[in-house]
Amino acid sequence: MTGKPLRADARRNQETLLDAAAAVFVRQGVEAPVRAIATEAGVGTATIYRHFPTRADLIVAVYRHQVESLAARGPELAGSGATPHATPHEALGRWLHEFVDFVITKHGLPAALQSADPCYDPLHDYFVERLEPVCAELLRAAEASGEINPGQDAYELMRAVGSLCAGSGTTRTYDARHLVGLLVAGLRK
């Protein structure tokens, strides 16, 4: 995923592979068979290996792709994109719910990130560097509109959401999205 920029069709093909891998990872975890990913993408396994020679390469690429997608959603939800929302508070809430979806769909990723493979080392910093400014901008807009109490910290809010997501999947009645909704409502003045 480094080197010269990809042609538009090659970029779309790679995004298709990454989206397929992400969907399979959600259902089966990051240790899912490559053939399941290839089937989801409608390609052969050799195509996956040509783009991502190792499982670690694929996991890192999927993670970065999803972080970039989530980072791009902030401005879209804030109204500079195709789906403007009624208020900055609503945009913040929508983005945090998408953040929940990002966090709770990482089955098996924590174990991979704690492995001895150094390719995973920069992922947490990358995640924070890309998403904290997006969250901060959404918070600033909601503060400027007078909808939420001033002085909220984006990193602290993201950690709180992450903590609420930690219980996902532990019982059938635990609903991280509902809890995050309560947290977002609690930001209001």
N, C-alpha and C positions, 0 to 999 in steps of 0.2 A: 504494500500500500504506500510505499515511498517511491521516490524517483520522479521520472517525468510525469506530467499530468496525463490522465487518461482521456481518450476520445470520448465523446458523449455516449456513444453506444456501449463502449467498454465500461464506462462508469455505471450505466444503467444495469448492465449484466452483473457487475460486481455488487451493486446494491441489491439486485435480485437474490444473489447468493447469500449476502449478509442477512437480508430479511428472512430468507428460508431457514438459515442456520439459527437465527434468533427465535423463530417460531418453534423449531424443533427443540431448542434448548429450553424453552418455556415448558414444553410438554414432557421432555425426557431428561433434562439436565444437560450440563456441558459435556458429559461423557457419552452423549448419544452417538450411535454409529454414524459414520460419515455417509454410509449408503442411505440413511434416513434423510439426511440433509440434501443429498443429491436428488433423491426422489421428490422431496418437497420443492426443490428448485427446478426440477425437470431437466437435469443434466446428469452426466456420468460422474462417477467418483473421481476419475482422472481430472476432470475440470476443477473440482474442489481442490485437489492436491496441487494442480498447476498454479492456482492463485494463492493457496495457503498450504505450504509444504508440511506444516506441523499443526497439530490440534491447538497448540498454544498460539500460533499465528492466527488461526481462525477465531479463537476466543477473544484475543486482543482486538482483532479487526471488528468483530461484532460489537464488542463493548464500546469501542471508539465511535463506531457508526451510530449506535444508539445514543451515546452522549451528545454527539453532534446534532442528531435529530431533536433531542430534547432542548438543547441550547437554542436551536432555530425556532422552536415553538414559542419561547418567551416573547420575542418581538411580534410574532404573528398574533398571539393572544392579546397582546397589549394594544393592538389596533393598527399596526403598521403592515400587517399582512392581509390575507383574504378573509379572515374570520374574526373581525373585531367584536369585542364583548361590551356589554353595557357599562361596566364600571371597572376601574383598576383592581378593586377588591375581587371582583368576579374573575378577572384575568389571572390574578395571583392564585385564587382557589383552583381554577382549571389547571394551571401549570403544576401546582403541587399535587393534584390528583394524577396527572401524567407522570410526575416524579414518583409517586407511589407505584404506579404500574411498572416503571423502570426498575425500582428497587425490589419489588416482590417477585419479579420474574427472573431472578438471577439464581435459579436452582443449581447448586453445586459450585457456583462461582467463588464463594468465600474459601472453600477448600483449595480450589485451584490457585487463588491469589496468595494463599499461605504456603504454597508449595515452594520448592527450592528453585524453581525456574525464574531467573532474574528478569525475564521479559515482562512479568506482571508487576514488578516493583514500581514503575512510574504511573500505573493506572489510577491509583487513589489521588495523587497530586493532579493528574490530568482532569479527572472528574471534578475536583474542587475548583481548579483554575477555569474550567469551561462553564460550570453550572452556578457557582456562587455569584458571579457578576450578573447573570440572568435573573436569579432570585432577588438580588439586591435592587436591580432596576425595577422589577415588579413591586417590590416593597416600597421603594421611593415614590413610585407613581401612586400607589394606594395611600401613602402618607400625605403626598401633595394634594390629593383629592379630599383629604380630611376624613377618609373612610376608616382608617385604622390608627391606632395609637402610634405616635412617633417613636423612633429609637429602636426599632426592631432590627435584629442582627440576622443577616441572611444565612450565615454558616450555622448559627445556633438553631434557626428554624429548620434548616435542612437536616441537621442532626436529630432534632426532635421528630421529624417525619420518619427518618430512618429508624429511629428507636421504636416508633409505633409500628413500623413494618416488620420488625423483628419477630413479632408474635404471629405473623400471617402463616396460615397452614397448620398451626398448633392445635386448633379446635375448629369445628365447623361453624361455630358462632362468632369467632373472632373476625372482625371486619375493619381492617386498617383504613380503608377509604372512609368509613363512617367516622372513625376516630380523628382522622385528618380533617374531615369536614368540621368537627367540633373545634379542633385547634384553629382552623381558619376563621370560624365564626368568633372565636375568642379574641382574635386580633382587632375586631371592630371596636370603635370608640363607644 
